[in-house]
Amino acid sequence: MIDRKKLESLFCKDEEGATLMEFGLVVGPLMMILLGVTDLGYQGYLDTLAKSKLHEISRQASTGALTVTQIEQKVEEELKPLLLKGVEPKVFVKSYFDFTSIGKPEKLLTDDNGDGNLDPGDCYLDGNRNGEFDVNFGNSGTGGPDDIVSYTIEIESPRLFPLAKMFGWSETMKTTNTTAVRNQPYGDQTDVPEICEPIV
């Protein structure tokens, strides 16, 4: 019959495989942290590079040398090596008469009742020259000389690793960068027409 104490002492002294067991306990959480940090690093790097390219391209476009199509092609060429397969950046280009117009309604010249809305008899500057009062106006495209042009790049992409749910993150990451640049005075800026709402 085997001595129980002797058997216990044999098992207690045998430490083979202990390191492997400890590594097995640590490797799971460690890999999750490393993959999470890599995912965040990729998102941050993509955001920084997109911002850098946006500023560079908007400066080139301010001379009137680039069309919207060329801007889109440049953005795609510059960012394609970094983007995951099937991901395409979206580019939005809108021009305004001045910086104060960006994201705002067209400027009221007269507002008799002071309510901030266009009423019969009120006059406004038709910034996008479409003959209508717009709450958030802007001309599509790069505008003309001395115009202010707003450039936006949006990138929506799946994450590098399928760990989003474990961290409580969204399964897609979205980055948006916007800048506004005044075009060079390579000609005369077109005047904005004044339009008055008819009194009914």
N, C-alpha and C positions, 0 to 999 in steps of 0.2 A: 504494500500500500504506500502511495506517495505521501510524503510528509507535507502537510498543508503549509506550514511556515516556510519550508524550503521552497515550495512552489511560488508562494507570494514574493519571496525575496528575489527569485529569478526574474519574475515579471517586472518587479519594481526597478531592478537594475538595468533591464533591457530598454535603452533609449533610442534604438534604431528607428528611423522614420519620424521622430518627434519634430525635426525641422520642417519636414515635408508637410506635416499636419498643420503646423503653425503658419507656414506659407500659404497653405490652402485656405485658411481662415482670413488671411489678410489680403490675398490677391484680388478677390471679388470687389470689395469696396475700393481698393486702390485703382483698379481698372476703370471703375465707374467714375471716380474723381478725375482720372487722367483724360478719359473720353469727354467728360463734361467740360473740362478746362480747354481741351482742343476745340470743341464745338464753339464755345464762347470766343476763343481766340480767332477762329475763322470768321465768325460774324463781325468781330471788331475790325479785323484786317480788311475785310470786304467793304465795310462801311467807310473806313479811312481812305482806301484806294478810290472808291466811287466819288467821295468828296473831292479828292485831289484832282481826278480826271474831269469832274464837273467844272471846277474852277479853271482848269487849263483850257478846256474846250469852249467855255463861255467867253473867255478872253479872246480866243481866235475868232469866234463868231461875232464879237462886238465890232469888228472892222467891216462887217457885211460880206465876208468872204465865204461863209458857210450857210447852206440851206438847212431846213429842219431835217430832211432826209440824210444829208451828210453828217449832221450832228448825231443822229440816231446810229448811223453806221460806225462813226468814230467811237461812240460809247460802247457799242457791242464789240468792236475789235479790241478795245483796250481792256474790257472786263471779261471777255470770253475765256481766257486761260484760267481764270479763277472760279468761274461759275460751274455749278453742277450741270450734268447733261439735261437738256430740255428747258433750262432756265434762261429767260430772256429779260433783260432790263427794259423798263418802260420809260420813255422820255417825254416830258411835257414842256412845251415852250410857248410862253404867252408874252406879248409886248404891251406896254402901258406908256402913257404920255409922260408921267413923272413917278417918282418913288412913292409919293403919298397915295397914289391910286391903286397900288397893289392890294388885291383882296378886299377892296371896298366898293361901294356903289359909285356910279358916276356922279360927278360933282354937281350939286344943285347951286345955281347962281341966284335964284330967287326962291324963297320958301315963305310965302306970306303968312301962313298959320304956324310956322315953326315946328311942324311935326316930323320933319326929316324925310317925308314921303313926297313923291311927285304928284301934285294936285293940278287940276285945270288952272291955267294961268302961270304956273311955275316954269322956269327955264333951267336947263342943265347943259353941261358939256358932254357931247356924245363921243366919249373916249375911243370907242371901237368903231365909230362911224357907221353904225348899222341902222340908225334912225329910230332906235328904241332905247328906253331907259333900262339899264341893266344893274342889278343889285351887286353882282360880282362879275365885272366885265374884264375885258382884255382881248386883244387880237391874237388869234392863233398865228404863230410864226415869229420870226426874229425882228419884226418891226422895221423901222427906218432910222435915219440919222438922229442921234440924240435921244431916241426912245429908250425906255427902261425895259429890259427883257428878263423875265423870270424863268429860270431853268430848273427843272425837277427831274431827278432820277429815282425811280422806285424799283426795288428788287425784292421779289417774293420767291423764296427757295425752301425746299425741304431741308431739314437739318442733316448734318454730316453723318450722325449716328442715330439709330432708332432708340434713343434713351429718353426722349422728351417726357413721356408719361411718368417715368421714374423720378424725374426732377420736378414734375409739375409744370413743365413748359409746354408751349404750343408746339405742334408737330411741324409747323413751318416758321421760318424766321423772315421778318420783313424789315428792310432798311430803306429810309427815305432821306434824300439830301436835296436841298434847295438853295439856290443862290440867285441874286439879282444883279445885273450889270448894265451900266449905261453904254449904249452904242457910241462909237466914235462919231465925231461931227464930220462925216464924209459927204455931207450935203445939208440942205435945209430941212429942218424938222417940219413935218406937215402940221398945219394948225388944226386944232380940234374944233369942229363946228358947234355952234350954240343952237339948241333947239328948244322951242317953247311949246308946252302942252296946250293945245287949243281949249278955249273956254266953251263948254257945251251950252 
